[in-house]
Amino acid sequence: MAPTAETRWQWFGVRAAVISASLVAFLSLGTGIANITVGVHAGPLDMYVPPEVQAAAGFTGTLTGFIMLLSTYALRRGLRVGWYATVILLPVTAIQGLIQVSVYSMPLVVLSILSLPALLVNYRRFDRPISLSTTQIAAILALTGTLTYGSVGAFALREEFTGVTTLTDAFYYTIVTASTVGYGDITPQSQQARLFGISVVVLGTASFAITLGSVLGPAIEARFSRALGTMTDTEYELFEDHVVVLGYGELTEPLLEELADDAEFIVVTPDREQAQLLRDQGINVSVGDPSDEETQHAVAIEHARAVIVATNDDAEDALAILTARELSPDARIVAAATVRDNVNKLKRAGADTVLSPAVIGGRLLVRSALGEEDIESLADRVFNGGEESG
């Protein structure tokens, strides 16, 4: 039997691509540090690579690993820029691993090569443009402006500093001053240079603090969410072969117990209080309008195996079904109608199967009242998945 699309996604899915790229980032950091500190060389290119080149590869490998961490964070958010950056960096990490010719770098080379196909296969999943808030844009501009001001100013005043002769020296002075590291190897020699240094310290510390808070804050918040056992909306976009439950109501609640043992699922509800109650139970929840296109995109409905729409409002269910069918033509959509007359309407909206729990329950009750003895056992077989059937 040929492998299905679901099977291929499991082996080369987007989450596999993100996880493997993250491992490459950590390996690049680790091997780079190991190459610098330990320097155990036993690779196939050891006799061909000069020691100074191996040492340089260790330093650059550490830097590449850090950049890879940033690119994999962008991957987790489904950003196209993260995909491009990671595709470029994976061959770089493999080459750096070869040049380091360390016993620690061989796993890095192998994993970098193996991670690339999974990333290329999932190109279409990373389609979100990068979007920064006004605060983030302002913070980045402030930091860029401060570094430019410090570098140009220090270079212009280079005669009044010891150790500043090039633009690189000026940029170095700005970095160590603005970040309050202050090695002391470059010192001002005049009153004007000291005042300039004070301004770089004030502007630099402020811009660094604002930028770290606004740009890295969401990432830190996401880490805390995972530590507490919850997931962020951006992580839901990486789901595959899951079930999306659009809306939450009295009809939906009993469904979740059944789904918990059979499939990974996400509930979409506009009620924040209800969402928090579900999160407290360990259930994946996304807050938003179930019929909204952006909300459904956020829970990766395009890659869902099934969609369940079963709230107490048939009109809202119809809108949710219309949007889901448009975004995910191949997914199986199942709905529950509260009113019998709306069964055909929900089917016309795009649902594959529409059931009316009230009608089904009513018929079972009537047949039982009229003397049919096997109705209760029939109901038990339905609700217990046929366990009692002979």
Buried (B, 14 or more C-beta within 10 A) or exposed (E): EEEEEEEEBBEBBBBBBBBBBBBBBBBBBBBBBBBBEEEEBEBEEEEEBEEEBBBBBBBBBBEBBEBBBBBBBBBBBBBBBBBBBBBEBBEBBBBBBBBBBBBBBBBBBEBBBEBBEBBEBBEEBBEBEEEEEEEBEBBBEBBEEBBEBBBBBBBEBBEBBEEBEEEEBBBBBBBBBBEEEBEEEBBBEEEEBEEBBEBBBEBBBBBBEBBEEBBEEBBEEBEEBEEEEBBBBBBBBBBBBBBBBBBBBEBBEEBBEEBEEEEBBBBBBBBEEBBEEBBEEEBBBBBBBBBBEEBBBBBBBBBBBBBBBBBBEBEBBBBBBBBBBEBBEEBBBBBBBBEEEBBEBBBEBBBBEBBBBBBEEEEBEEBBEEEEEEBEEBBEBEEEEEEEEE
